[in-house]
Amino acid sequence: MIRAVVSGTQGTNGWYTSNVGVTWNVTDPESSITSRSGCGNVTLTRRDLYLHGHQRRRLLQSVHDH
């Protein structure tokens, strides 16, 4: 299972008021994890919030899907 762990200062309505860190919790109860490829840590800055519509949605969807 891959689960996103989000950190930062959360404001109202689910918006963050600081940089947002995303790390990944990767587990498999049936076998050991041998690779975490594609699960690197990410920091989203205020600048990242200005991505154009579909790019932002794709980024947020990729975080949500993991």
Backbone bond lengths (Angstrom), bond angles and torsions (degrees), N, CA, C in turn:
res aa  C-N    CA-C-N  psi(-1)  N-CA   C-N-CA  omega(-1)  CA-C   N-CA-C  phi
1 M - - - 1.425 - - 1.535 107.73 -
2 I 1.311 115.89 138.39 1.463 121.63 176.42 1.515 107.49 -116.60
3 R 1.347 115.34 123.51 1.465 120.61 -177.69 1.518 109.07 -127.37
4 A 1.319 116.84 129.91 1.464 121.40 176.01 1.522 109.36 -76.09
5 V 1.341 115.90 135.28 1.452 121.91 174.72 1.524 106.35 -115.30
6 V 1.328 116.50 113.55 1.464 122.59 -173.88 1.522 108.89 -102.59
7 S 1.348 115.84 135.03 1.462 120.41 177.99 1.524 109.74 -131.92
8 G 1.302 116.26 151.40 1.457 122.66 179.26 1.514 108.89 152.10
9 T 1.314 115.58 179.04 1.457 120.93 178.95 1.518 108.43 -90.01
10 Q 1.331 115.31 113.93 1.451 119.63 -177.13 1.522 110.27 -91.91
11 G 1.325 114.83 132.01 1.464 121.44 176.70 1.514 110.01 -97.63
12 T 1.312 116.37 -144.76 1.461 120.84 -178.02 1.523 111.68 -86.40
13 N 1.303 115.66 155.51 1.462 123.93 175.77 1.527 113.95 57.24
14 G 1.330 117.55 29.74 1.454 121.30 176.24 1.519 115.18 80.89
15 W 1.336 118.59 2.34 1.462 121.80 178.77 1.517 109.50 -85.11
16 Y 1.328 115.44 144.92 1.460 120.46 176.79 1.517 109.61 -96.18
17 T 1.335 115.95 144.29 1.457 121.56 -178.90 1.519 111.98 -107.12
18 S 1.316 117.13 8.90 1.459 122.73 179.25 1.525 107.99 -137.53
19 N 1.328 115.47 178.86 1.462 118.08 169.79 1.520 108.03 -57.66
20 V 1.309 116.22 150.84 1.460 121.28 -178.52 1.525 108.55 -117.77
21 G 1.318 115.57 125.10 1.458 121.07 176.79 1.517 109.95 -98.33
22 V 1.324 115.92 139.62 1.459 120.68 176.20 1.527 107.28 -126.26
23 T 1.304 115.83 119.71 1.456 121.98 173.18 1.518 107.25 -118.54
24 W 1.309 116.19 167.72 1.458 120.04 -174.04 1.517 110.54 -121.21
25 N 1.312 116.18 131.75 1.453 122.78 173.89 1.533 105.89 -100.22
26 V 1.332 115.82 111.12 1.463 121.22 -175.53 1.520 108.68 -112.64
27 T 1.328 116.73 118.97 1.458 120.76 -179.44 1.524 110.44 -138.28
28 D 1.312 114.67 154.01 1.466 121.60 172.15 1.523 106.40 -147.32
29 P 1.323 118.07 108.70 1.457 120.55 -176.21 1.530 113.82 -66.90
30 E 1.317 117.69 -14.95 1.462 120.28 -175.66 1.525 114.33 -101.13
31 S 1.339 118.01 -14.24 1.470 119.93 179.70 1.529 109.49 -157.32
32 S 1.337 114.90 165.67 1.458 118.40 179.94 1.529 110.33 -79.45
33 I 1.314 116.65 152.16 1.458 122.75 178.55 1.524 107.41 -84.66
34 T 1.328 117.59 122.75 1.470 121.02 -179.50 1.511 112.56 -105.91
35 S 1.336 117.99 -13.89 1.455 120.79 179.76 1.522 109.83 -150.93
36 R 1.318 115.04 140.70 1.469 120.60 175.53 1.521 109.11 -120.95
37 S 1.306 116.10 32.26 1.456 121.89 -178.47 1.524 110.40 -57.54
38 G 1.338 116.51 131.69 1.449 120.88 -179.65 1.511 113.92 84.41
39 C 1.320 117.37 2.04 1.465 121.56 -178.28 1.520 111.40 -114.78
40 G 1.329 116.71 37.18 1.458 120.37 178.34 1.517 111.07 -72.86
41 N 1.339 115.45 155.11 1.461 120.51 177.77 1.520 110.06 -67.02
42 V 1.323 116.40 149.61 1.464 122.82 -178.65 1.521 108.01 -133.82
43 T 1.342 116.33 140.32 1.461 121.45 170.26 1.518 107.82 -119.93
44 L 1.313 116.04 124.01 1.456 121.87 177.38 1.519 107.71 -100.12
45 T 1.321 116.23 125.88 1.458 121.15 -178.97 1.522 110.07 -101.98
46 R 1.313 115.36 174.83 1.461 120.74 177.70 1.524 110.39 -56.71
47 R 1.313 116.98 -37.11 1.476 121.77 178.84 1.533 111.11 -59.82
48 D 1.329 116.08 -37.26 1.466 120.23 -179.96 1.524 112.08 -63.51
49 L 1.325 117.21 -23.93 1.459 120.77 -178.71 1.516 112.48 -69.44
50 Y 1.322 116.60 -14.18 1.455 120.50 -177.51 1.529 112.34 -94.35
51 L 1.319 116.98 12.93 1.455 119.67 175.28 1.523 108.72 -60.28
52 H 1.288 117.58 148.63 1.459 121.07 178.73 1.526 110.41 -70.28
53 G 1.320 115.45 149.71 1.457 125.94 -174.80 1.505 118.32 -25.18
54 H 1.331 119.22 -69.75 1.461 120.54 -172.85 1.516 111.52 -67.64
55 Q 1.328 119.25 -31.61 1.460 120.91 178.38 1.524 109.89 -66.31
56 R 1.324 117.17 -43.06 1.458 121.02 179.44 1.523 110.06 -63.75
57 R 1.335 116.42 -44.83 1.465 119.53 179.63 1.524 110.80 -61.59
58 R 1.344 117.54 -41.51 1.463 120.13 179.55 1.527 110.56 -64.54
59 L 1.338 117.29 -41.48 1.461 121.11 178.99 1.527 110.52 -62.55
60 L 1.323 116.64 -48.96 1.458 119.84 -179.52 1.520 111.63 -65.62
61 Q 1.329 117.52 -36.36 1.458 120.36 178.48 1.529 109.85 -65.37
62 S 1.344 117.53 -39.67 1.464 119.72 -179.22 1.515 110.54 -65.52
63 V 1.336 118.04 -37.02 1.459 121.06 176.26 1.513 109.98 -66.67
64 H 1.338 117.72 -42.68 1.460 122.27 -179.19 1.522 111.14 -65.19
65 D 1.329 118.04 -40.09 1.468 121.45 -176.51 1.516 113.29 -66.31
66 H 1.315 116.63 -24.68 1.459 119.34 -179.25 1.507 108.85 -87.90
